[in-house]
Amino acid sequence: MKKRLIYIFLNFIIINLSAQKNTYESDGLISLQTNLSFNNSKGYFLGGRYLPEFKSIHIKDSITSTAFLGSANFSFSKFFNVSHSENNNSSVKPYRFWFRYIKNNFELRAGLQKIDFGSAILIRPLQWFNQIDPRDPLRLTNGVYGILIRYYFKNNSNFWLWGLYGNETPRGFDFFTTYNKLPEFGGRFQNIIPKGEVSFSYHYRVASFDKLKLLNTYMKNPEHRIGVDAKWDLGIGFWIEGSYIKRSKKIKKLTYQYLMTIGADYTFNIGNGINIIGEHFISSYGNKIINHNNSSSISAISSSYPISFFGSINAFYYRQWENTSNTFALNYQHLFNKITGYFMATYNPKIQQENFLQNEILDTFAGPSISVLLTYNH
């Protein structure tokens, strides 16, 4: 299917190159990162990434347009530890590759794309299709192959339908990989209400246990997900987001999974304005719908302050209560003439926290570390 999508998109480019109403855009993001660990087990990281992007837009009339976007991910990394041994890695992968059709209130997008929704910010139970790390200032994430349809009503309420195929990598809080030879599908309805919005989501996939030796009774297990999220602007921003997962074939304590986040934010009128975000997350799994014996909770807080037009500072703190582990991150961002610099100090616990902090695009060390990230957009 991936080869077929690439063939369709290449034909779309050729056809549109001869059209007079096309507009073309090409740009890219170059990033260089270095990370120094103060943990004795690891030492130094050096990495780079280039995300070139090409976009073609064809406007037929005031309500109809088509577009194509292609982007690649060129990356390299080098790890050094205290014994001076090296671990090198480099890769070239597609990053985004999609075709989009818009007509009035209808939108269709097909290909390798980012699908993201939900009201939570720091800990996201509805992170079903991406791996965004809230500490990552670039918010990079790998995409998924599929088709997404959205329809917008006059009051800005909207309805989504999607179908995915060929995606195996775990996303968000996934316990298991996806069986990539069977399709995934689902939908979402987002309803505008007074001072806010409320949404309901559903997703079906087949989980794969091929890589888990202890759970190989069922190599494929159908999985149903139901999501609910809502947010309100009451002077103080307030939101809730939850996900309930049921696996059709019982696998003891991993049959059911329940995730819930409650959060709020407020900007204090101090100096240039201090924004504070707080969230509390609860997860549970078991052989019953709710099992408090296998539960965990995390509290998170984030603050941001714009020092000037050219600089700002952000701080993150996560506390996992069951194993008393803590995560800290302090990030100073500065805009130079053509380069944006991020100067970060982090502390990650040796005990791995929940999967929401696992992101193959963002490389971090356990223990205390400092890092510098430089980005250039062209």
N, C-alpha and C positions, 0 to 999 in steps of 0.2 A: 504493500500500500504506500510506503514511503517513496519508493521509486516512481509510482504512478502519480503521486502528488507533485513531485519534482518535475516530471514531464509536463503536467498541466500548467504549472507555474511558468516554466520556460516558454511554453507556447503563448501564454498570456503576455509575457514581456515582448516577444517578437511581434505580436499583433499590435500592441499598444505603441511600439516604437514608431510606427508609421502614422499614428493618429496625431492630429494637430492640436488637440485640446489637452494633451498630456503635460503634466509638470513632473520634473524629476528632482530628487533630492539625494545627495550622498554625503554622509558624514561618518564619524567614528569616534570611539572612546579608547584612549590609550591610558593604561594605569600601570604604575610600578609600585610595588610594596616590599618593604623590608620589615622584618620582625625579629626582635632580640629577646630571647627567653632567659629568665633568671632561675629557671628550674634546672637542676643538675643533669636531668635525663635528656634534655634537648638544648640546642643552642641557638641556631641562627637560621632564618628563612629569607629567601629572596625570590620574588615572583613578579611576573609581568603578564599583562593581558591586553589584547587588542580586539575590539568589537567593531569592525567596519559594518556600515549599514547603507543599503540602497533602497529607495522608495520611489515608486512610480504611481501617480494619481491621475486618473482620467475622469473628468467631469462631463457627464452627458447633458444634464440640465440642472435646474435648481434643486431637484429632489433626488437625483440619481447619480451615483458615482461608483467607480471601482478603483481598487488600489492593490498594489503588490509591495510587500516588504521582505527583503532578504538580509540576514545578518549572520556573520560567522563569529566563532569564538576561538581565537588563537591564544594559547596560554603556555607558559613555562614556569617551572618552579624548581628550586634547589634547596634542600635541607642539609644543614651541617649539625652534627652533634659534638659533644665535648671530646670525643675520640678522633675527631677530624675526618670521620667517614662521611660520604656524601650520598644523597638520594636525589636523583634528578628525574624530572617528569615533564613531558611536553605533549600537547595534544592540539588537534584542529577538529572542531565540531561545529555543526550548524547551531546557531543560537536562536534565531527567529526566521521563519520561512512561511509566510502566509499570504493568501489572497482574500480580499474583502469586497463585498458587494453591499451597497447601501441604497435603499429606495424609500424615501419618506421616513416612516418610523420603524422600518425593518432593516436589520443588519445581519449579514452572514459572513463568517470568517472561517476559513479552512486552512489547515496546515500546522506547522510547528509554532505554537503561540503560548502566551502567558494567560492563564485564567485565574482570576483572583477576585474574591468577594468576602464579605463579612464585616462586622463592626468593630471587633477587637483589634488592638494595635500591637501589643507586646507579646501576648501569648494567645494563639489563634486556633481554636478547635476546628474551624472551617478551612484550615490550610490544606485542602484536599489535593491541590494540583500544583503546588510550588514549594520552594524551600527558602523563602525569604527570611533572613536573620535580621531582627530589628536593630542589632548593633551595627550592621553593615551600612555605611553612609550611602553606598551606591545602590543598595537594595537589588542586587543582581540575583537572578534565579534561572535555572534551566526551565525550558518550556515543555509542553506536552503536544503530541500529535493528535489532531482531532478536528471536529467541526463544531462551531458554536453559532447558535442563532439567538438573536435578541430582538424583542419587539417592545417599543416604548409607547405607553398610552399618553393621553393629553395631559394628565396630572403628574407626569414623570414616573408613575409606577411602571414596572417593566417585568417582562417574562423571558426567561432563558431556557434554551434546550441545548444539550451537547451530546456528542458521541465521540469517544476516544478509542484509539487502536494503536498497539505497538509500543506501549509505555510500561516499563518494568520497574524502574527505580522507585524505592519508597519515597513518599512525600509527607511532610508534616509529621504527624504522630503515628504514621503507619507502623504496625508491628511486622507486616509481611510485604513482600514484593507483589506486584500484579502479574497475573498470567497474561503475557502480552500477545498471545495468539487468539484471544477472545476479546470482543469489544466491551467497553465500558459506556454507560450512558446515564443521563440524569437531567434534572431541571431545577429551576429556581423561580420563585415569584417574589418580587420586592414591591411592597405596598406603601405608598406615602400616607402617613397619618398626621394629625395635628402635632406640630413641633417635633416631628421625627419620622421614622419609618420602621417597618417590621417585615421580615422576610422568612420564607420557608424554602428549604432546599432538600433535594433527594439525589442520591447517587448509588448506582449499582456497579460492582466490579466482581471479578473472580480472583481471590487471593491465591498465591502460589506458595507452597511449603517446600519446594524443591531443595532449597539450601539449608533447611532445618532438619537435622537428623532425628531429633527427638519428637518431631510432630509430623512424621511422614505417613501417618495413617491415611490422611486425606491430602493428596498432592494438589488438588484444586478444591477451593471452598468458596461458594458464592457468598457475597457480602452486601448487605443493605445498610445504607447510611441515611439518617434523617438529621437535618440541621435547622436550627432556629436562631435568628439573631435580630436584634432591635437596638435602636439608639434614639435618644431624645436630646434636644437642646433646651434645658430648663434654667439657663443662666450658667449652671454647671453642666457640662456634657456628661451623659450617663449612657451606658450600653451593657448589653448582655449578649453572649454568644455561646451556643451549645451544640454538641454533636453526639448522636446516639448511633452505635454501630452494632449490628447483629450478624453473626456468621451462621449460615444455614446448617452446617454440620458441626455438631458440638465438639469442641476441643478443650474440654475442662474449663479452667479458669479464664481462658482467652476467648470464650464464646461470645461474651458481651463486652462492650467498651462504652464508657460514658465520660464525656468531657464538657466542662462548663467554665466560662470566664465571666466575671463581673468587673466592670471598669468605670472610671470617671476621669475627667480632666477639667482643669480650670487655669486661666491665665491671670496671674496676680499683677496688679498695677504697681510694680516696683521697678524703677529704672526704665529700661526699654521693654519690660514685660517678661515675667518668668512663667513659662508654661510647665505645669506639673501633670503627669499622667500616672495613675495608679490602677493596677489590676490584680485580682486574686483568681487563681486557677485551681480547679479541683478535677481530678480524674479518678476513675474507678473501673475495674474490670473483674470479671468472675463468671461463674456458670449460671448466675442469675442476673436479672435485669440490673439491679444495683447491689453491689457487694462492698460493704464498708471495710472488710478485712484486707482488701487489695486496693487501697486508695492512696493517693498522694496529693499534695497541695503545694502551690508555689505562689509567692507574692512577688510582685514586680513594681518598680517605680522608675519613671524616667522624667528628667527635667531638661529644659533647653532655655538658653538665654542668648539673645542677639547682642553681642558686644558693640558691634558697629555694622555698617553696611557691608564691610569686607570680612567680618569674623563673627563666629558664634561658638558656643560651647554646649555640649550635650553630655549628660551623665545617665548611666543605667545601673540598676541594682536588682538582682534576682536572689530570692531566698527559697531554697527547697527545704521544707520543714521536716520531712521524714528522716533525711540523712544529714540535716543541718549544714548543707553545703551552700556556699555563697558565690555569686558571680558579680564582678564589678567591671565597668567600662567607662572611661572618661575620654571624650573626643573633642578636640579643638579643631575647627574648620576655618581656613583662611583663604580668601580669594585673591590671588595674585593677578598679574596682567593677563596671562593666558593659561595659567595653571592653577588648579585648586589643590590645596594641601590639607591633609588630615593627619593630625598628630594624636596618637591614641595610647592610653595606658590601660591595660586589662588585667584581670585576674580570673582565671577559669579553674574550677575545682578539679581535682584528680578523679573524683567520682563523676561520671558522665551524667549530666542532667537529662531532662526529657528531650525527646527528639527534635523539638522546635528549635534548638540551638545547633543542630547538625546540618551543616551546609557545605557541600563539596566545593563551592565557589569561594567561600571565605575560609582562609587557613588561619587557625589560631593554635596556641600552645596551652597546655595545662600549666597552672601556676601563674606567677606574675610575669608580665612581658610588656614591652613597649614596641610600638610600630609606627611607621611613617608610610602614608599612602599619597602618591602624587597622581593626579589625573589631568588629561588634556583632551579637549573636545575639538575636532576639526570639521 
